[in-house]
């Protein structure tokens, strides 16, 4: 499913290779997914089906966060036309985009909701800065990762210049919950690294706006236990 999510249509041979599955196993699994409506088959090529789309639309790990980020993202985008802007959260060991304004980097890496960011992204750095460093992403040494996490913690920003995806550069800032916990990251991405450094302040302000909006969201009210009615039966 991850392989299919990155392309419009994929042939069986490539799909099996990318998923590291025997061709016969991939064909069998695809047949089951086609029967469920999760995958569609067209002349020997496969793509995600409508059922997958419906289930994906229903899944959302951070609806309140996305609502809080909508206006700050638009205001941030107005300061730098053509760039891509996103909000992401940690989920099951990955960093997942939950809201975005798409721009020039989509030709290289589509920053749409539901996309998993590559290991070692600027967003992952600012999220890691709030927790003890237990592991480091593939392609990094532990010493380098620890140093970059410490810098992100100290500066409140993380910068990346082509370390994750080709020419893509980005800057990210942490988003805080009402209790002060880092719960997400907002980032600006560009194919021109020279446009990223000047955006640090604007990205930081957008993160602060989103954090302030989250702080105003009322905490859920505790459930009220229903009163038990005791009926006395006369003897």
Secondary structure by P-SEA (a helix, b strand, c coil): caaaaacccccaaaaaaaacccaaaaaaaaaaaaaacccccccccccccaaaaaaaaaccccaaaaaaaaaaaaaaaaacccbbbbbbbbcccbbbbccccccccccccccccccccccccaaaaaaacccccccccccccaaaaaaaaaaaaaacbbbbcccccccccbbbbbbbccccccccccccccccccccccaaaaaaaaaaaaaaaaaaccccccccccbbbbbbbcc
